[in-house]
Structure formats: C-alpha cells, structure tokens
C-alpha cells in the first residue's frame, strides 16, 4: 500500500534541520536533553533520582502482514528509550487507518502486534489516538525512566573511542528489493527478524559498562546518524564500511541497482560534512546512507572495554555486533567514510 515504508518514509534530514531552525528552544533547567542536538528522545528531570525519557515514532507498513507491522513499529518506537539508557515503561498508540479500504481485522492485528512487542519490552500501552487516513501508519509515544546522571546521549562520543554497531545493515535495501522482486525470501525474513528485535539487550550491555555515547540507526542511515553524533559531540567519526555487518544479499541487491530514494536524501544531507575515501566502493557508500527501520545501536566504547563489550553482546545473541569505526578529535570534516 506504500512506496516507502518504515523509516524510509521520513522527510529529508536536510529539510528537517531547516524547519527546526525556525523553532524556539524552550528554556527550562529540568530539560536535560532537548532537540538542539537531534538526539533520540527528550529527557526531563523530575527530581535528583528520576528523569523521564519521552519519544514518539510512527510510519507506513514495511510488510504485508499487519501483526508483523505492529511488532516492527513498536520495536522501533521503543528503541529510542533504550538508546538513551532508559527503561521504557508506558506508551500510547498512534494509528492512522483507512477504515473504508482495509478490514477492521487488520486494524486489530496491527494493535495486537504492537501490544505483544510492547509487553515483551515490559511496556504498558494505556491509550492512544486514531484517525482515518491512507495509507495506514502506526507507532507509539513512549515514556521511560532514567537516572539523571546515567543518560546516554549522541553528544557523549569521545576521541579515542571505538564504534560498535549491534545489528547488521540492509533493511531499506532489502525492502526495496522486495518491491522490485529481486530480494529472496530468506533475506526478507531475516530483515523482518532484525526489525522485530528489541534493542533491550544492547542497552543492558551499554549500562553495564557505563557507556555514555550512543544512538540508534534508523531513517537517516548509519552515516546520517553518525554525523549527527559527531556534530553533537564535536568530534570526527570514521566509518570503515568493509567492517560493517550486512544482512544476507544486501550488497548484491544494491549492486543490481536497487538504491532506495532515502539513501540519496541522506547523502545530500551529509555530503558537505563528509570526506569520502578516493577508492570508496560506491555500493558501500550508498549502504552507509540506507535508511534503516528499527536498526541497531551505534555505541561509543573506550578502547580498553571494546573486547569485553563485544563478548557480552555476542553472548547475549547479538552475534553480528562489530567494531565498525573510530572517533578522533575534530578535523576539517565531521565524518570520514572509508572502505
């Protein structure tokens, strides 16, 4: 029912930045994280021991099965709280549904998928809002808890850190390949499995090792989110694309010419602040900008902790987790992309 589902439906990050420049930043000492650094969620201090993590996310379908769509959308929405080091607690449904074009059973299945995934995360859905709209769109407004001194932000990257990614890339490319009939069933099923996978385990590892810099990789692609982290932290991030884990036949599909439009929008946003290696593989370059739906955590880990963090991630089932880059003091560019 859609041409671009999931996080690939986001508007261009370049356009979004222009709009946000027009908004007045609220002034309140209890706002610990606002939208000035384009972080994953807002954080509001309640007292010395408690802050609220608040976020919202919704998008059009990424698959035909309404129950799976609900699961994926909920996992993606909850992910922002995990990325901030928080514990998701409650949520509200956000639903746009074409009541005259789809059976109400599909409506119920989307909500059931969302409720089941929220329950897996320990989140209680306590209400919501629906309007009649085409195509359908679903997501959650999520609230979580975090200690004010234990917030993980995209401004927490430090020179000398290693970059670890917890999920493989390729969901946007594989979903686009599915629409073109060039993505195999095995890759499609693996992409859906990754999108339904909660980032809870990765967040628990981050908290265990007191990681302070992280983000999740969604609609702006690996490179787009890395750039936002570099800007917020005032550092330069280097991505080594040959070290980045990929889902199944992602490289083959993009090599056949299947490059989603969102990748070009993300590239346009990042290009002025990025230095590309002269020998950079074009396919890997575009994979770096592929919009991910419910992607993994991108965490900044001190070098002396890297092996321990990877070991814990692998032991917890996140076997694709890998060191994919590094962080250094700010140079002429915020982002460097190598093979």
Secondary structure, 3 states (H helix, E strand, C coil): CCCCCHHHHCCCHHHHHHHHCCCCCCCCCCEEECCCCCCCCEEEEEECCEEEEEEEEEEECCCCCHHHHHHHHHHHHHHHHHHCCCEEEEEEEEEECCCCCCCHHHHHHHHHHHHHHHHHCCCEEEEEEEECCCCCEEEEEEEEEECCCCCCECCCCCCCCEEEECCCECHHHHHHHHHHCCCCHHHHHHHHHHHHCCCHHHHHHHHHCCCCEEEECCCCHHHHHHHHHHHHHCEEEEEEHHHCCECCCHHHHHHCCCCCHHHHHHHHHHHHHEEECCCCCHHHHHHHCCCCCCCCEEEEECHHHHHHHHHHHHHCCCCCCEEEEEEEECCCCCEEEEC
